Amino acid sequence: MTWHVHVEFELDPAKSERCLRQRGFSFADVLPAFIDPVHWIEPDLRFDYGGDRYQLFRTSKDGSMSSFSPGAVRRSGLSRPVRPTRANRIVRVRLEPDGSTVEILSDDETRPIRPRTDWSAADATTDADIARHQRDDDTEAVRAAAAWARSVRRSVGLSQAVFSRCIGVPAAKVRDWESGRETPVGPERILLRLIAFSPRTALAALTG
């Protein structure tokens, strides 16, 4: 099978470094799991912050199923690229068929990313630690989803009340999106992504 050849991802280096310090591995270290035959990949639709979030699953020897959802690890190419800022620098990386990873530079040249896993820290991780990591990841995803919903509305310069009328949802729902109490689903999710992709066109359509 060659479906996994040259899979590209977008990574937040700051979050990756934090993961390395706290958990013993960087985001790039776990990307080879995406081509590991004992894992399978499912879209994580619980949250939406403009990127594509995935969960990795594997079956253990005892038949139990475990999952891993690396925060801010996103398949690229399906969403508009995040505009880099000093506080939010996104880098593109590519997973090669042999399991190695390279960073894609601005001139489309590449440079290797060396493995950095701290195996002593990884081996010392307990089931309780993993459960806590998953809770922390979900909490961070809720915050990111709320911030993204706010940024979409602000990109067209509308108040919550006007925005809700323009897209045909209750104002309370927009407030829930922006507070993290609820996440857009179905057509709402698609509509927000379209607005994020082209705010000017969306504004003309919504207010015209």
Phi, psi and omega per residue, in radians:
M1 nan 2.434 -3.095
T2 -2.174 0.268 -3.069
W3 -1.115 -0.405 -3.044
H4 -1.597 0.049 -3.063
V5 -1.117 2.251 3.062
H6 0.956 0.931 3.040
V7 -1.372 2.281 -3.116
E8 -1.845 2.564 3.140
F9 -2.338 2.833 2.977
E10 -2.037 2.317 -3.107
L11 -2.194 2.542 3.006
D12 -1.656 1.884 -3.062
P13 -1.034 -0.631 -3.116
A14 -1.117 -0.766 3.126
K15 -1.208 -0.609 3.115
S16 -1.124 -0.734 3.111
E17 -1.134 -0.668 3.110
R18 -1.127 -0.699 3.102
C19 -1.087 -0.705 3.132
L20 -1.091 -0.772 -3.119
R21 -1.166 -0.730 -3.010
Q22 -1.523 -0.496 -2.992
R23 -2.182 -0.166 3.045
G24 1.642 0.090 3.106
F25 -2.602 2.659 3.069
S26 -1.662 2.937 3.116
F27 -1.049 -0.706 -3.125
A28 -1.077 -0.526 -3.117
D29 -1.138 -0.490 -3.063
V30 -1.660 -0.139 -3.084
L31 -1.068 -0.600 3.099
P32 -1.016 -0.348 3.095
A33 -1.089 -0.378 3.138
F34 -1.208 -0.278 3.077
I35 -2.053 0.222 3.097
D36 -1.387 2.152 -3.061
P37 -1.129 -0.271 3.131
V38 -1.523 -0.054 3.082
H39 -1.876 2.721 2.896
W40 -2.367 2.767 -2.942
I41 -2.020 2.344 3.063
E42 -2.273 2.431 3.029
P43 -1.072 2.402 3.079
D44 -1.683 1.750 -3.047
L45 -1.684 0.166 -3.130
R46 -1.205 -0.535 -3.090
F47 -2.287 2.713 3.054
D48 -2.452 2.128 3.023
Y49 -2.318 0.647 3.022
G50 1.553 -0.193 3.088
G51 -1.989 -3.069 -3.111
D52 -1.987 1.951 -3.063
R53 -1.747 2.430 -3.086
Y54 -2.231 2.666 3.007
Q55 -1.982 2.441 3.054
L56 -1.793 2.333 3.116
F57 -2.123 2.585 2.988
R58 -2.583 2.652 3.101
T59 -1.713 2.201 -3.141
S60 -1.375 2.983 -3.117
K61 -1.060 -0.529 -3.124
D62 -1.472 0.069 3.101
G63 1.602 -0.117 3.124
S64 -1.333 2.786 -3.103
M65 -1.978 2.300 3.093
S66 -2.099 2.753 -3.123
S67 -2.352 2.770 3.076
F68 -2.476 2.225 -3.133
S69 -2.202 1.565 -3.056
P70 -1.170 2.120 -3.130
G71 -1.060 2.352 3.069
A72 1.159 0.298 2.975
V73 -1.680 2.000 -3.001
R74 -2.305 2.431 2.986
R75 -1.210 2.293 -3.131
S76 -1.583 2.907 3.052
G77 1.745 -0.204 -3.112
L78 -1.858 -0.172 -3.102
S79 -2.359 2.825 3.088
R80 -1.141 2.354 -3.130
P81 -1.033 2.521 3.081
V82 -1.234 2.374 3.104
R83 -1.300 2.092 -3.077
P84 -1.157 2.468 2.995
T85 -2.348 3.034 3.105
R86 -1.082 -0.589 -3.098
A87 -1.527 -0.221 -3.042
N88 -2.514 1.369 -3.122
R89 -1.691 2.054 -3.133
I90 -1.796 2.359 3.084
V91 -2.026 2.627 3.095
R92 -1.728 2.352 3.085
V93 -2.291 2.762 -3.135
R94 -2.211 2.323 3.067
L95 -1.607 2.077 -3.099
E96 -1.497 2.807 -3.109
P97 -1.016 -0.451 -3.118
D98 -1.512 0.067 3.126
G99 1.613 -0.105 3.087
S100 -1.398 2.840 3.136
T101 -2.209 2.572 3.083
V102 -2.314 2.593 3.022
E103 -1.526 2.376 3.107
I104 -1.643 2.030 -3.074
L105 -1.469 3.048 -3.049
S106 -1.116 -0.474 3.129
D107 -1.631 0.234 -3.130
D108 1.226 0.090 2.934
E109 -1.287 2.903 -3.123
T110 -2.247 2.770 2.990
R111 -2.443 2.497 -3.072
P112 -1.130 2.593 3.009
I113 -1.906 2.033 -3.079
R114 -1.380 2.549 3.076
P115 -1.081 2.471 -3.095
R116 -2.289 0.243 -3.079
T117 -1.032 2.286 3.010
D118 -1.613 1.652 -3.007
W119 -1.153 -0.496 3.104
S120 -1.135 -0.707 3.104
A121 -1.229 -0.716 -3.135
A122 -1.135 -0.736 -3.124
D123 -1.180 -0.458 -3.132
A124 -1.461 -0.072 -3.111
T125 -1.220 2.261 -3.136
T126 -1.718 2.960 3.059
D127 -1.046 -0.639 3.108
A128 -1.131 -0.682 3.089
D129 -1.076 -0.780 -3.122
I130 -1.084 -0.753 3.115
A131 -1.085 -0.703 3.117
R132 -1.165 -0.695 3.108
H133 -1.065 -0.727 3.138
Q134 -1.127 -0.703 3.094
R135 -1.123 -0.739 3.123
D136 -1.096 -0.737 3.129
D137 -1.080 -0.740 -3.129
D138 -1.162 -0.697 3.109
T139 -1.086 -0.754 3.115
E140 -1.145 -0.663 3.125
A141 -1.130 -0.661 3.096
V142 -1.078 -0.787 3.121
R143 -1.093 -0.747 -3.132
A144 -1.146 -0.681 3.124
A145 -1.120 -0.726 3.126
A146 -1.137 -0.748 3.136
A147 -1.120 -0.667 3.126
W148 -1.158 -0.741 3.117
A149 -1.054 -0.729 3.089
R150 -1.098 -0.736 -3.092
S151 -1.152 -0.595 3.115
V152 -1.120 -0.846 -3.139
R153 -1.102 -0.771 -3.106
R154 -1.170 -0.426 3.139
S155 -1.137 -0.398 3.089
V156 -1.835 0.074 2.996
G157 1.181 0.567 -3.110
L158 -1.962 2.608 3.028
S159 -1.254 2.914 3.108
Q160 -1.031 -0.731 -3.093
A161 -1.139 -0.812 -3.126
V162 -1.199 -0.736 3.139
F163 -1.049 -0.763 -3.128
S164 -1.092 -0.687 3.111
R165 -1.157 -0.710 -3.096
C166 -1.139 -0.621 -3.105
I167 -1.722 0.000 3.011
G168 1.318 0.612 3.056
V169 -2.243 2.742 3.107
P170 -1.088 2.569 3.114
A171 -1.053 -0.559 3.132
A172 -1.093 -0.600 3.133
K173 -1.194 -0.720 3.089
V174 -1.067 -0.732 3.108
R175 -1.089 -0.685 3.119
D176 -1.137 -0.705 3.087
W177 -1.031 -0.802 -3.010
E178 -1.384 -0.192 3.073
S179 -1.783 -0.153 -3.137
G180 1.529 0.078 3.134
R181 -1.312 -0.379 -3.118
E182 -2.576 2.700 3.097
T183 -2.123 2.490 3.131
P184 -1.068 2.478 3.117
V185 -2.329 2.796 3.029
G186 0.978 -2.300 -3.116
P187 -1.046 -0.565 3.129
E188 -1.102 -0.746 3.135
R189 -1.091 -0.778 -3.133
I190 -1.113 -0.740 -3.126
L191 -1.084 -0.782 3.137
L192 -1.115 -0.648 3.110
R193 -1.167 -0.652 3.095
L194 -1.136 -0.716 3.105
I195 -1.109 -0.752 -3.139
A196 -1.114 -0.599 -3.093
F197 -1.235 -0.627 -3.104
S198 -2.545 1.372 -3.068
P199 -1.018 -0.708 -3.093
R200 -1.147 -0.782 3.107
T201 -1.111 -0.720 -3.138
A202 -1.113 -0.743 -3.127
L203 -1.076 -0.754 3.124
A204 -1.091 -0.690 -3.135
A205 -1.246 -0.644 -3.072
L206 -1.335 -0.555 -3.047
T207 -1.927 -0.057 -3.080
G208 -1.334 nan nan
